[in-house]
Amino acid sequence: MTSRALIIGGGIAGPVTALALRKAGLDPVVYEAYDKGSDGVGAFLTLAENGLAALEVLDLSLADLGMDTPAMVMVSRGRELATAPMRARTVTRAELYSALRDEAVRRGVAVEYGKRLVDAETTPTGVRARFADGTTAEGDILIGADGLRSRTRTIIDPKAPAARHIGLLNTGGYAHGLSLPGRPGVAHFVFGRRCFFGYLSHPDGGVWWFANPPAKREPTREELAAITPGQWRARLVDLFADDTGPMLDIIAATGHIFPAWNTYDFPRVPTWHNDRMVLVGDAVHAASPSSGQGASLAIEDAVVLGRCLRDLDDPAVAFTAFRAARRQRVERVVAQGRRNGNGKMQGPVGAAIRDLILPVVMRRVAEKDLLGWMYDYRVDWDEPATAPR
């Protein structure tokens, strides 16, 4: 019977997977590459209704974090194109990391820091992980929750594909001292002429925002790090100089602008697991941020994997059942995110067509509930997992 689980990665997917495995009766340990937690690190993200429902399966609530995000408004050239319900909650990454980690520890999950995975191998009775500090750990299974640049993924399959750059950068910040029209928590998405912009007014004051500067080629980490905060501010001001909207005021009211980072997705990862190791979250199906589903999919993964390991004694069979339950859904979400992202990078002709048809499309989406497949997904914890035929 599977008992001890080595979980690689202490971001979102790692701790929530540990919580799901704990609920399933296993003994998980989380190994985080960095030598400390993620307190105060990162921007913000939106958890969709399906992700929040998956957290509820684990008796977790984020009601005290961030802000309710009930709707989105899409704007182009100062004109509102469409509104739509979101049924979501927006939280900072740091507070989400902390909440998941603290709850995992409270429920008895061990978290070890400074444990960067360098290799892993199956043994006659399980799996052995080797870390950069020279230490090892042994368990029955190993779960790679180590994100976009997953080391676990390449251990399982040395020919695993690299992530696909989607042609956008991401930056943003928190503005203060502004009072913008509109309901707090509503996400405003602005199709600028040269850059996409999103912002939400927090009920307690301040504005949370992001921007997606286009990038025809993938800049290296070194190239991005060489751009100073002042240069980023100037670049953003230039990108939005000809647009209508509060973007320039928001940028001016922001003391610290996040250093930009690349955005990626995975169209398909062929190999999700071997007999003793499996991937979850961004390590196996990173979706474009435009999908609004990255964190929610990771949480769903955790609950489904926990149920499979609870009910299927053979890890290889449990992993196969997990993959069968998840692959079609996550790849469909990745494709939807790709389509959403493409709408941010239109030229003048494409933008004119988009502005003409988007209101019609969004009305049809709402009337026919065409995205219900994404948001209405629920994991039934009490339903027994079965081996695929």
Disulfide bonds with the S-S distance in Angstrom:
none
